[in-house]
């Protein structure tokens, strides 16, 4: 495998599958996992050491903010990009405080 290794985390199955197809269509990107909750994202990030984690902010159980904190705290190579359609300042501020490499 070459290029950027990506882990996709979104609780909406259709969106998760669409992101996997979109990322997988690029020659420079490789999907190493796709999960639907924050706890699974932390486990997959530990197991696969992706370069990038595409993280939904609202997830069942452990949300994307806490999952981001845990992935960043590990100090591994993974950089988290938080994805959200929510326009609430509280999500944006909490998400940025969790230490992602970016958000959109």
C-alpha positions as CSV (number, residue, x, y, z in Angstrom):
1,X,0.0,0.0,0.0
2,X,1.2,3.4,-0.9
3,X,-0.1,6.9,-0.5
4,X,-2.3,8.2,2.3
5,X,-4.0,5.7,4.5
6,X,-7.5,6.7,5.6
7,X,-9.9,5.5,8.3
8,X,-13.6,6.6,7.8
9,X,-15.9,7.0,10.8
10,X,-19.5,7.9,10.3
11,X,-22.6,6.4,11.9
12,X,-24.7,6.9,8.8
13,X,-24.1,3.8,6.7
14,X,-24.9,5.4,3.3
15,X,-22.6,8.3,4.0
16,X,-19.8,6.0,5.3
17,X,-20.1,3.9,2.2
18,X,-20.1,7.0,-0.1
19,X,-16.9,8.3,1.7
20,X,-15.2,5.0,1.3
21,X,-16.0,4.9,-2.4
22,X,-14.9,8.5,-2.9
23,X,-11.6,8.1,-1.0
24,X,-11.0,4.7,-2.6
25,X,-11.4,6.2,-6.1
26,X,-8.2,8.2,-5.7
27,X,-4.9,6.5,-6.6
28,X,-3.2,8.4,-3.7
29,X,-5.6,7.3,-1.0
30,X,-6.2,3.9,0.6
31,X,-9.1,3.1,2.9
32,X,-7.8,1.0,5.8
33,X,-11.1,0.8,7.6
34,X,-14.7,2.1,7.9
35,X,-16.5,2.2,11.3
36,X,-19.7,3.5,12.7
37,X,-18.9,4.7,16.2
38,X,-16.2,6.4,18.2
39,X,-15.0,3.4,20.2
40,X,-14.6,1.5,17.0
41,X,-12.7,4.4,15.5
42,X,-10.2,4.4,18.4
43,X,-9.7,0.7,18.1
44,X,-9.3,0.9,14.3
45,X,-6.9,3.8,14.6
46,X,-4.8,1.8,17.0
47,X,-4.9,-1.3,14.8
48,X,-4.3,0.3,11.4
49,X,-2.3,3.4,12.2
50,X,-4.0,5.5,9.4
51,X,-2.5,8.7,8.3
52,X,-5.9,10.4,8.3
53,X,-9.1,9.7,10.2
54,X,-12.3,11.2,8.8
55,X,-14.3,11.6,11.9
56,X,-18.0,12.4,12.2
57,X,-18.6,14.6,15.2
58,X,-21.9,13.0,16.4
59,X,-21.7,9.2,16.9
60,X,-23.5,6.7,19.1
61,X,-21.8,5.8,22.4
62,X,-18.5,7.6,22.3
63,X,-18.9,10.7,20.2
64,X,-16.4,11.9,17.6
65,X,-15.0,14.6,19.9
66,X,-14.0,12.0,22.6
67,X,-12.7,9.6,20.0
68,X,-10.6,12.4,18.5
69,X,-9.2,13.2,22.0
70,X,-8.2,9.6,22.5
71,X,-6.7,9.2,19.1
72,X,-4.7,12.4,19.4
73,X,-3.6,11.5,23.0
74,X,-2.0,8.3,21.7
75,X,0.6,10.4,19.9
76,X,0.6,8.1,16.9
77,X,0.8,9.2,13.3
78,X,-2.9,9.6,12.8
79,X,-4.3,13.1,12.1
80,X,-8.0,13.6,12.6
81,X,-10.3,15.6,10.3
82,X,-13.6,16.2,11.9
83,X,-16.6,16.2,9.5
84,X,-19.9,17.7,10.5
85,X,-23.0,19.3,9.0
86,X,-24.0,20.8,12.3
87,X,-23.8,24.5,12.6
88,X,-23.6,24.7,16.4
89,X,-20.8,26.7,17.9
90,X,-20.6,24.3,20.8
91,X,-19.8,21.4,18.4
92,X,-17.2,23.4,16.6
93,X,-15.4,24.6,19.7
94,X,-15.5,21.2,21.5
95,X,-14.3,19.6,18.3
96,X,-11.4,22.0,17.9
97,X,-10.4,21.6,21.6
98,X,-10.1,17.8,21.0
99,X,-7.0,18.4,18.9
100,X,-7.9,17.5,15.3
101,X,-5.7,18.5,12.4
102,X,-8.8,20.3,11.0
103,X,-12.5,20.4,10.7
104,X,-15.0,21.0,7.9
